[in-house]
Amino acid sequence: MIARLSPKRIVFGDHAPTLRITLTSVILALLCLVWIYPFLWMVSTSLKSNMEMFANPGLIPQDFMWDNYRRAWVEANMGRYFFNTLIVTVGSVFLVTVSTAMLGYVLGRYRFPGRTTFFIAFVATVFIPQGFTIIPVFELLSMMGLSSNLFGLTLATSGHAMVVFVVLFAGYFSQLPKELEEAARVEGVTFFKIFWYVMLPLARPMVVTVVIMQVLHAWNDFLLPLVITLANPAIRTLSVGIYAFKGEQSIDWTGMSAAATISIVPVVILFVLLQRYFINGLAGAVKG
């Protein structure tokens, strides 16, 4: 009897991992459908007329209204807002990546008096709501004469949420071997060159992680650009421009959906292309 039962156990044991993988895949696929349904609904609505949006609840439009995208891009000035957002995003990504990488390198690799106190005070600022800092930021930009141009908006966008990036860089740099710096110092390499040519290239996954997170923040930020662009609507970003589809008496849902699709597609493409580096960067920072 044992000889007869053992093959069945072996067969069952061989199929058990496959069954678990299949069930896990099915469950995850269902969860993914739940998560991506709003995105699919948005794309579907962007291709419908306002009347069909309420009459046809399905995801497949009866008549594909591609004119909604032309109307959003040209008539609603989403083309100008797109390039405004691109300028602000690229500028803030450069400023944030360089500054947080240098600060994270110092905090992660060096020990100096007051380091712990500074680090705690620095991290504590992450608990301050953005709404409390908008007025001081706007006043500072006004004093500098930058409250109504894209450069001022770029600086303001670069100053928010930097704490998280510094902590991630500090955790990543702290796990790198000290022998790299010691060998560079023996060769007479300066502090800045050690950081720029030795340590920063090794932190490429972390750099990509910070780039993706800052792109998401700068591209989707709404409250700060809304306040800064009140005096100059020409420098509006996409998120503020999409809000303009909401009127006092009605809402242009199809135009808003088309504008939102234009806004979100570049971010989705960027994340799909760089997701491997994003995951590796977070894993390395947590490990460190």
N, C-alpha and C positions, 0 to 999 in steps of 0.2 A: 504493500500500500504506500509506503514511503517513496518507493521508486516511481509510482504512478503520480503522486502528488507533487513531487519535486519539479518535474518539467512545467507543470501549471504555475507553480510559484515563480519559476524562472521567467516564464512568458509574461506573467502578470507584472513581475518586477521590471522587465524590459519596457513594457508599455506604460508603466506608471509615470515616468518622467515626461513622456510624450503627451499623456493625458493632462498632466499639470500645466505643461507649456501651452497646450491648446486652450484650456480653460482660462489661463491667465491672459492669453492673447485676446480671447473673445471679450473678457471683462474690460481689458484696457481699451479695446476698440470701441466698445459701447461708451466708455467714459470720454474717449476722444471725440466721439460724435456729439456728446453733450456739450463739450467745450467748443467745438468748431461750429456748432449750429448757429450761434449769433453771427459769426462771420459769414456763413453761407446765406443767412437771411439778409444780411446787409448787402451782399453782392446781388442777390436776387431782387431786392427792392430797388437797387440802383438801376435796374434794367426794366422797371415797370413804370407805368404812368401813375399819377396820384390816385386816379379812380380805380385802376386795377389793383393797386396795393391793398385796398380795403375789400375789393370784390374777390380777389384771388389769393387765398392764404398759402397756396403752394409755393414751392421754391423755384419752379420752372415758369418763367413769364410766358404769356401768350404771344405778345409782341415785344421784341427786344428793342427797348428805347435807348439806343446808344447816344441819342441827342442829350440825355441827362449829363453825360460826361463832358460834352462840348459846352453845355450851359454852365456847368460847375467850373470848368477850366477857364472859360473866356468871360462869360457874363458875371460870374461871381468872383472873378479875379483870383481863383485858386492857383493859376499859373504863377502869378507874382508871389503869392503867399508860399508856394512850394519852394521857390528859389530863396525867399527870405529864410524859411526854415532850414534849408540846406546850408546857407551861409552861417547861420547861428549854430547849427549842429556841428559842422566841421570845425568852426573856430573854438567852440566850447570843448569839443573832444580833444583838440590839441592842447589847450590850456590846462584842462583837468588832468589829462594823462601825464603830462610832463611834471606838473606841480605835485600831484599826489604820489607819483612814483618816487620823486626825490625826497619828499617828506616821509613816505613809507620806508624808503631805504635807510634814512637816518634813524628812524625810530626802531626799525627791525634789526639793524646791524650794530648800533653803537649804544653804549651806556654812558650817561652823563648826569650830573646833578640836576634834580628836578624833572627827570624824564618821566617818572611815574605820575607825578602831579600834573604835568603838562598833558600826558596821554589821557588821564582820567577827565580832566577839564575839557579836552578836545572832544572826546567821545560823548561827553554829557551834552554837547550842543546838538546832537542828533535828535534829542527829545524836544527841542524847541519847534513848535509848529511853524510851517512856512508862512502862515498868515501873520504871525507876529513880526516877521523880519521884512515884510514887503515895504512898509513905510520907511524904515531906516535905509533900505537898499535904494528906494526911489529918491529919497532925500540926498543920499550920497551921489547918485548919478546926476541929479539936478545941480549939485554944487560943482561937479566936474564938467557940466555942460554936455552930458551924454544920455540924457533922459529921453531923447526922441530920435535915436538913430540905431542902426543895427549893431554897431560896435558896443554901445552901452547895453543893449539887450543880450549880446553875447557874454559880456562880463558878468551880468547879473545871473544868467543861466549857469555860468561856470562856477558860481560860488555856492550852489546848493547841492547837498547830498555828497560832498567830498569826503566826509568823515568815513563813510563805509569803504570808499576806495582806498583811503590811507590805511585803514585796518587790514584790508585784503593784501595790499602791497607789503605791509610790515610783516604779516604772517608768512607771506611767500618768501621774502628776502631772508627772514630769520632762519630758514631751513637750508639755505645754500651753504656749501662748504667754505670755511674761513681761509682755507689754503689758497683759494683763488685770489683773494685780496692780498694775502701775504706775498704771493708770487709776483703780483703786479707791483707792489710797493718796492720789492727788491729790484725790479727793473726800472724804478724811478718814475712810475706812472703817477700822475696827479690824482687827487680825489675825484674830480669831475670826470676825468677820462676813465677811471675805474668804474664809476657808475654808468657812464654812457656806452663804453665799448666792451665791458666785461659783464657787469651785473644785469643791465637792462636787457640785452639780447637773451640772457638765460630766463628772463621773466616774460618771455613772449606770450605764453598762454594767459598770464595774468593781465598783460597789456590788452590782449584781445577781449578778455572778460570786461575790463573797465571801459573799453571802447564801446562794446555792445550795450552795457548798462547806461553809459552816458548818452549814447545815441537814443535809446529808449526814453530817457528822461528829457533830453532837450527836444526831441521830436514831438513828444506828447504833452509837454508842460503847457498848462493853460492859465493858471491864476496869475503868475508873474508876468507873462507876455500880455495878458489882458490889461493889467494896470499900466504897464509901460507904454503900450501902443495906443492908449486912449487919446493921447495928444497928437499922434501921427498914425492914422489908419493904414498908410502906405507900407508900414513895416510890420504889419500883422503876420503872424505865423499861421500854419494850417489849422491848428486847434482853435485859435480865435476866429479864423475865417469860417470854419464850419459852424461855429456858434451863431454867425450872422444869418444863417438860414432860418433861424427861429425869429419870427416876427411877433408883433404885438397881438395880432388877431389870428394868425395861422402859422403853420410850420410846413416848409417845403421838404417833406420826408424823402422823396426820391432824389432831389438835388443834394440833400444832406448825406444820403447814403452813397451817392456817387462821389462826393467830396471825401467822405470817410474812407471809401475804398482806395481812392488816389493816395490818401495819407498813409494808410496802413500797409499797402503792398510793398513799398521799399523796405520797411522795417522787417517784414516777414522774410523777404528774400535775403536780407543781410543776416538775420539770425540763422536761417537754414544753411547758408554758406559757412558760417563761423561757429556753429553750435559745438563742434568737437573741441575747439580751443576754449570755448566758454565753459564747458563742463570740466576740462582739464585744469583750467585756472582756478575754478572754485574748489575743486578737490585738493589742489596743491595748497591753496590758502588755508583751508580748514585743517589739513594735515599739519601745516606749519604752526 
